[in-house]
Amino acid sequence: MDEVAVIEDAAAAEVSLDPMRARLLSELSEPASATMLAARVGLARQKVNYHLKALEKHGLVELVEERRKGNVTERMMRATAVSFVISPTALSAVQPDPGRAPDQLSARWLLAVAARLVRDVGALITGAAKADKRVATFAIDGHVRFASAADRAAFAEELAATVTSLVSRYHDDTAAGGREHRVVVALHPSVPNATPQTETKPETEQSGETKES
């Protein structure tokens, strides 16, 4: 079972957003049967089976075992991932395009960039899974507490200059067989209660296959 799976199909996204089906997905981090799930969520087994068939049809749950009990075959199901992310590809006609109005100081532009990141990395994960390969990525996720807005502005300016210098040093348009990578660096206020409030020093986190920063 994958840690994170990306939903790119609109029909699969619709199925996953149903509250009861989302609840069943969360319950299926470990294998369970319709009978077991019915007791947990308070639905009739037939109703649970109906939801499971919809989830299975779109690849959100999978059969892991069949158990024979008398004249009944019990199907043990499990979610195909611990967590799911819906790609903007699922809403292809209205997915955000950061190229429309690039503005480094716009929160909505940042959201469009983040959406593109989900879309692109999701597509890479899907392709890599089919080829049985890993995606080479790197990510930094940290926290910094600024004493003032002026310090924040100075930090952003120095960060931009440093990244620009680093890219200029390593970028090579003429390299034979070179591979292009996208670099995304973001800075935004922390969401209250979403991250530890006592941390003041940046921390880094490396990812082997899910994010690129």
C-alpha positions in Angstrom: 0.0 0.0 0.0 1.4 3.4 -1.0 1.8 6.2 1.5 0.1 8.7 -0.8 -1.8 8.2 -4.1 -2.8 10.9 -6.6 -6.3 10.8 -8.0 -6.2 12.1 -11.6 -9.6 10.8 -12.8 -12.6 13.1 -12.3 -15.0 10.1 -11.7 -12.6 8.7 -9.1 -12.3 12.1 -7.4 -16.1 12.3 -7.2 -16.3 8.8 -5.6 -13.6 9.6 -3.1 -15.3 12.9 -2.0 -18.5 11.1 -0.8 -18.3 11.4 3.0 -19.2 7.7 3.7 -16.8 6.4 1.0 -14.0 8.7 2.4 -14.8 7.2 5.9 -14.5 3.7 4.4 -11.1 4.6 2.9 -9.8 5.7 6.2 -11.1 2.5 7.9 -9.3 0.4 5.2 -5.8 1.3 6.1 -5.9 -2.3 7.3 -7.8 -5.1 5.5 -11.4 -5.5 6.4 -14.6 -7.1 5.1 -17.9 -5.5 4.4 -19.3 -7.1 7.5 -16.5 -5.7 9.7 -16.9 -2.2 8.1 -20.7 -2.3 8.5 -20.3 -2.7 12.3 -17.8 0.2 12.4 -19.7 2.8 10.4 -23.3 1.8 11.3 -24.5 0.8 7.8 -26.1 -2.3 6.5 -23.5 -4.8 4.9 -25.3 -4.5 1.5 -24.9 -0.7 1.6 -21.2 -1.0 2.5 -20.7 -3.5 -0.3 -22.3 -1.0 -2.7 -19.8 1.7 -1.7 -16.9 -0.8 -1.8 -17.7 -1.8 -5.4 -17.6 1.9 -6.4 -14.3 2.4 -4.7 -12.8 -0.8 -6.2 -14.0 0.2 -9.7 -11.9 3.3 -9.5 -8.8 1.7 -8.0 -9.2 3.2 -4.6 -9.5 -0.1 -2.7 -8.2 -3.6 -3.7 -8.9 -7.2 -2.8 -6.2 -8.7 -0.6 -7.8 -12.0 0.4 -10.9 -14.1 0.1 -12.1 -16.1 3.1 -14.6 -19.0 2.8 -17.1 -19.2 5.7 -19.6 -21.9 5.0 -21.5 -21.0 1.9 -20.3 -17.4 2.0 -17.0 -16.0 0.6 -15.8 -13.0 2.6 -13.8 -10.5 0.6 -11.1 -8.7 2.6 -10.5 -5.3 1.1 -7.8 -2.6 1.7 -7.3 1.0 0.5 -4.6 1.3 -2.2 -3.0 4.1 -0.2 -2.9 5.6 3.3 -3.7 9.0 1.9 -5.1 10.4 -1.3 -4.5 13.7 -3.1 -6.8 15.0 -5.9 -4.8 16.3 -8.8 -5.9 19.5 -10.7 -6.0 17.1 -13.7 -9.3 15.9 -12.4 -10.7 19.3 -13.1 -8.7 19.8 -16.3 -11.0 22.4 -17.8 -10.6 24.8 -14.8 -7.3 23.8 -13.3 -5.2 26.8 -12.3 -2.4 28.0 -14.6 0.4 30.0 -12.9 1.4 31.3 -16.3 -1.7 33.4 -16.6 -0.7 36.0 -14.1 2.7 35.4 -12.5 3.0 37.5 -9.3 5.5 36.4 -6.6 3.5 38.4 -4.0 0.1 36.9 -4.8 -1.2 34.1 -2.6 -3.5 32.9 -5.4 -0.5 32.7 -7.7 1.3 30.6 -5.1 -1.8 28.3 -4.9 -1.7 27.9 -8.7 2.0 27.0 -8.5 1.3 24.5 -5.7 -1.6 23.0 -7.8 0.8 22.6 -10.8 3.3 20.9 -8.4 0.6 18.4 -7.4 -0.4 17.8 -11.0 3.2 17.3 -12.3 4.5 15.2 -9.5 1.3 13.2 -9.6 1.8 12.5 -13.2 5.5 11.5 -12.5 4.4 9.1 -9.8 1.8 7.5 -12.1 4.3 7.1 -14.9 7.0 5.8 -12.5 4.7 3.3 -11.0 3.8 1.8 -14.4 7.6 1.6 -15.3 8.4 0.3 -11.8 10.8 3.1 -11.2 11.3 5.9 -8.6 11.0 9.6 -9.1 14.1 11.6 -8.3 12.9 14.6 -6.2 14.1 16.7 -3.3 12.1 18.9 -0.8 12.7 21.3 2.0 10.0 21.9 4.6 10.9 24.3 7.4 9.7 27.0 9.8 11.1 30.5 10.4 9.9 33.2 12.8 10.5 36.7 11.6 10.9 39.6 14.1 9.3 42.1 11.6 7.8 42.4 8.2 11.0 44.1 7.1 13.0 41.0 8.1 10.6 38.9 6.1 11.0 41.0 3.0 14.8 41.0 3.4 14.7 37.2 3.8 12.7 36.8 0.6 15.0 39.1 -1.3 18.1 37.2 -0.1 16.5 33.8 -0.8 15.6 34.8 -4.4 19.1 36.1 -5.0 20.6 32.9 -3.6 18.4 30.6 -5.6 18.9 32.6 -8.8 22.7 32.4 -8.3 22.5 28.6 -7.6 20.4 28.0 -10.7 22.7 30.1 -12.9 25.7 28.0 -11.6 24.2 24.6 -12.5 21.9 25.3 -15.4 23.3 24.2 -18.8 21.3 24.5 -22.0 23.9 22.8 -24.0 24.4 19.7 -21.9 23.9 16.6 -24.1 21.4 14.3 -22.4 20.7 16.9 -19.7 17.4 16.6 -17.9 15.2 19.6 -17.0 13.9 20.0 -13.4 11.5 22.5 -12.0 12.5 24.4 -8.9 9.7 25.7 -6.6 10.5 27.8 -3.5 7.6 29.1 -1.4 7.2 31.3 1.7 3.8 31.7 3.4 2.5 32.3 7.0 2.0 29.2 9.1 -1.5 28.0 9.6 -2.4 28.2 13.4 -2.3 24.8 15.1 -1.1 23.1 11.9 2.6 23.2 12.8 4.5 23.3 16.1 4.5 26.8 17.4 7.7 26.6 19.4 10.1 25.9 16.5 12.1 28.9 15.3 14.9 27.2 13.3 14.3 25.9 9.8 14.2 22.1 9.5 14.7 20.1 6.3 13.0 17.0 5.0 14.2 15.0 2.1 11.7 13.0 0.0 12.6 10.2 -2.3 9.7 10.3 -4.6 6.9 12.7 -3.8 7.9 16.4 -3.8 10.3 18.7 -5.6 11.3 22.0 -4.1 
